[in-house]
Amino acid sequence: MASDYLCKVCRGHLNVKNSIVLAATKKNGSKGGLVFLNPELGNYTTTTHSSFMIKEGEEYIYTCPICHSQLNSAKYNHLVRIIMIDENGKEYNIYFSGIAGEKCTFKLRGTKIESKGPDAELYHKYFEVPDEDRKYL
């Protein structure tokens, strides 16, 4: 059994076959479309329709295609959060960069943190600082 990916708000299933499906719009609110992400953590392959190209370096707002809730984290700038349930039924928070081209993923459960990708070091500060001090970042 493969992992399931869920919306953090409605807990609807975001994965279809071999992809995680999210809706994305440029941060400035212009043109949007669907984005298919590879569900393998650390694999940054994406697929979009030819009329909606993800532009490297631009930040995108990701939303659930089911309930349309924003998935970008209010707590951690530039990161997007979804939920993963692994083949053993364990639940994790998955964070990835909302900036196209940045390769970083975080898998959190309790105090255990796994990171992947060459750009993860840009965001380690969010997960190494006590909660009461994060507001100063």
C-alpha positions in Angstrom: 0.0 0.0 0.0 1.3 3.5 -0.9 1.1 6.5 1.3 -2.1 8.7 1.2 -1.9 12.5 1.0 -4.7 14.6 2.5 -5.8 18.2 2.6 -4.9 19.7 6.0 -8.4 21.2 6.2 -11.0 18.8 4.7 -8.8 15.7 4.9 -9.9 14.8 1.3 -7.6 12.6 -0.6 -5.2 14.5 -2.9 -3.5 11.6 -4.5 -4.7 10.1 -7.8 -2.8 7.1 -9.2 0.9 8.2 -9.1 0.4 11.9 -8.4 -0.6 14.4 -5.7 -3.1 16.8 -7.3 -3.1 20.5 -6.1 -4.5 23.7 -7.6 -1.9 26.6 -7.9 -2.0 30.2 -8.7 0.8 32.8 -8.9 1.1 34.7 -5.7 0.0 37.9 -7.5 -3.3 36.1 -8.2 -2.9 35.7 -11.9 -3.3 32.6 -14.0 -3.6 29.3 -12.2 -4.0 25.6 -13.0 -3.6 22.1 -11.6 -0.2 20.8 -10.6 0.6 17.1 -10.3 3.4 16.4 -7.8 5.4 13.2 -7.5 4.4 11.6 -4.2 7.9 10.3 -3.5 9.4 12.6 -0.9 12.5 14.2 -2.4 11.3 13.8 -6.0 10.5 17.3 -7.3 9.0 16.3 -10.7 5.8 18.2 -11.5 3.4 18.0 -14.4 1.0 20.8 -15.5 -1.1 21.6 -18.5 0.8 23.2 -21.3 -1.1 26.4 -20.9 0.0 26.7 -17.2 3.7 26.6 -16.8 5.3 26.8 -13.4 8.0 29.5 -13.5 11.1 28.9 -11.5 11.7 31.4 -8.7 8.0 32.5 -8.5 6.0 31.8 -5.4 2.6 30.0 -5.8 -0.5 29.7 -3.7 -1.5 26.1 -3.4 -5.1 25.1 -2.7 -7.0 21.9 -2.2 -8.9 21.0 -5.4 -11.7 19.5 -3.2 -12.5 22.2 -0.6 -10.4 25.1 -2.2 -8.7 25.9 1.2 -5.3 27.5 1.0 -2.5 25.0 1.8 0.3 27.5 2.1 1.4 27.6 5.8 0.4 30.6 7.8 3.1 29.6 10.3 6.1 29.1 8.1 6.7 31.6 5.3 7.1 30.1 1.8 6.1 26.6 2.9 3.0 24.5 1.9 1.5 21.9 4.2 -0.4 18.7 3.5 -0.9 15.5 5.5 0.6 12.1 4.7 -0.6 8.8 6.1 2.0 6.1 5.5 1.4 2.4 4.8 1.4 1.7 8.6 -1.3 4.3 9.3 1.1 6.8 10.8 0.2 10.5 10.2 2.8 13.1 9.2 2.8 16.8 8.4 4.5 17.3 5.0 5.9 20.8 4.2 7.4 21.7 0.9 8.4 25.0 -0.7 5.8 27.1 -2.5 8.6 28.7 -4.5 9.0 26.9 -7.8 12.4 25.4 -8.2 13.2 25.2 -4.5 13.9 21.6 -3.6 13.0 21.1 0.0 10.6 18.8 1.9 10.1 18.2 5.6 8.3 15.3 7.1 7.2 15.9 10.8 5.6 13.7 13.4 5.8 15.0 17.0 9.4 16.1 17.5 10.8 13.9 14.8 11.8 15.8 11.7 13.2 14.5 8.4 14.3 16.8 5.6 15.1 16.2 2.0 16.4 18.4 -0.8 19.3 20.7 -1.3 17.3 23.8 -0.3 16.1 22.4 3.0 18.8 24.3 4.9 16.9 27.5 4.0 14.0 26.4 6.2 15.6 24.4 9.0 15.3 27.5 11.2 11.6 27.1 11.4 11.9 23.7 13.0 14.8 24.2 15.3 13.5 27.2 17.2 11.1 27.0 20.2 7.5 27.8 19.4 7.5 31.0 21.5 10.5 32.4 19.5 9.2 31.5 16.0 7.2 34.7 15.7 10.5 36.7 15.5 11.8 34.8 12.4 
